[in-house]
């Protein structure tokens, strides 16, 4: 669960609450504002399991003629 508060364009204080996927999205966007990378939130073991896609595995890009 996440609760975020801020000020709207008119200077009025606003709050938003979220659970589940919405809470993750709110936290993700706040992390952008704070300069926090996703990799900073993932534990090291999980990070090692993420495979890098090689150039050979990337889909072909079709250029417009």
Rosetta constraint file for C-alpha pairs under 8 A:
AtomPair CA 1 CA 17 HARMONIC 7.36 0.50
AtomPair CA 1 CA 18 HARMONIC 5.73 0.50
AtomPair CA 1 CA 19 HARMONIC 4.62 0.50
AtomPair CA 1 CA 20 HARMONIC 6.90 0.50
AtomPair CA 1 CA 23 HARMONIC 5.67 0.50
AtomPair CA 2 CA 17 HARMONIC 5.74 0.50
AtomPair CA 2 CA 18 HARMONIC 5.37 0.50
AtomPair CA 2 CA 19 HARMONIC 6.63 0.50
AtomPair CA 2 CA 23 HARMONIC 5.21 0.50
AtomPair CA 2 CA 24 HARMONIC 7.97 0.50
AtomPair CA 2 CA 26 HARMONIC 7.36 0.50
AtomPair CA 2 CA 27 HARMONIC 7.19 0.50
AtomPair CA 3 CA 15 HARMONIC 6.92 0.50
AtomPair CA 3 CA 16 HARMONIC 5.75 0.50
AtomPair CA 3 CA 17 HARMONIC 4.45 0.50
AtomPair CA 3 CA 18 HARMONIC 6.56 0.50
AtomPair CA 4 CA 15 HARMONIC 5.61 0.50
AtomPair CA 4 CA 16 HARMONIC 5.32 0.50
AtomPair CA 4 CA 17 HARMONIC 6.47 0.50
AtomPair CA 4 CA 26 HARMONIC 7.79 0.50
AtomPair CA 5 CA 13 HARMONIC 7.06 0.50
AtomPair CA 5 CA 14 HARMONIC 5.54 0.50
AtomPair CA 5 CA 15 HARMONIC 4.20 0.50
AtomPair CA 5 CA 16 HARMONIC 6.34 0.50
AtomPair CA 6 CA 13 HARMONIC 5.66 0.50
AtomPair CA 6 CA 14 HARMONIC 5.44 0.50
AtomPair CA 6 CA 15 HARMONIC 6.52 0.50
AtomPair CA 7 CA 11 HARMONIC 5.46 0.50
AtomPair CA 7 CA 12 HARMONIC 5.37 0.50
AtomPair CA 7 CA 13 HARMONIC 4.43 0.50
AtomPair CA 7 CA 14 HARMONIC 5.73 0.50
AtomPair CA 8 CA 12 HARMONIC 5.51 0.50
AtomPair CA 8 CA 13 HARMONIC 6.42 0.50
AtomPair CA 8 CA 14 HARMONIC 6.57 0.50
AtomPair CA 17 CA 23 HARMONIC 7.43 0.50
AtomPair CA 18 CA 22 HARMONIC 5.24 0.50
AtomPair CA 18 CA 23 HARMONIC 4.43 0.50
AtomPair CA 18 CA 26 HARMONIC 7.51 0.50
AtomPair CA 19 CA 23 HARMONIC 4.74 0.50
AtomPair CA 19 CA 24 HARMONIC 7.80 0.50
AtomPair CA 20 CA 24 HARMONIC 6.55 0.50
AtomPair CA 21 CA 25 HARMONIC 6.23 0.50
AtomPair CA 22 CA 26 HARMONIC 6.16 0.50
AtomPair CA 23 CA 27 HARMONIC 6.13 0.50
AtomPair CA 24 CA 28 HARMONIC 6.02 0.50
AtomPair CA 25 CA 29 HARMONIC 6.28 0.50
AtomPair CA 26 CA 30 HARMONIC 6.24 0.50
AtomPair CA 27 CA 31 HARMONIC 6.05 0.50
AtomPair CA 28 CA 32 HARMONIC 6.47 0.50
AtomPair CA 28 CA 38 HARMONIC 7.80 0.50
AtomPair CA 29 CA 33 HARMONIC 6.59 0.50
AtomPair CA 30 CA 34 HARMONIC 6.24 0.50
AtomPair CA 31 CA 35 HARMONIC 5.89 0.50
AtomPair CA 31 CA 36 HARMONIC 4.80 0.50
AtomPair CA 31 CA 37 HARMONIC 6.99 0.50
AtomPair CA 32 CA 36 HARMONIC 6.03 0.50
AtomPair CA 32 CA 37 HARMONIC 7.37 0.50
AtomPair CA 36 CA 40 HARMONIC 6.78 0.50
AtomPair CA 37 CA 41 HARMONIC 7.25 0.50
AtomPair CA 38 CA 42 HARMONIC 6.72 0.50
AtomPair CA 39 CA 43 HARMONIC 7.98 0.50
AtomPair CA 39 CA 47 HARMONIC 7.30 0.50
AtomPair CA 42 CA 46 HARMONIC 6.59 0.50
AtomPair CA 42 CA 47 HARMONIC 6.30 0.50
AtomPair CA 43 CA 47 HARMONIC 6.28 0.50
AtomPair CA 44 CA 48 HARMONIC 6.31 0.50
AtomPair CA 45 CA 49 HARMONIC 6.73 0.50
AtomPair CA 46 CA 50 HARMONIC 6.87 0.50
AtomPair CA 53 CA 57 HARMONIC 6.09 0.50
AtomPair CA 53 CA 58 HARMONIC 6.77 0.50
AtomPair CA 54 CA 58 HARMONIC 6.62 0.50
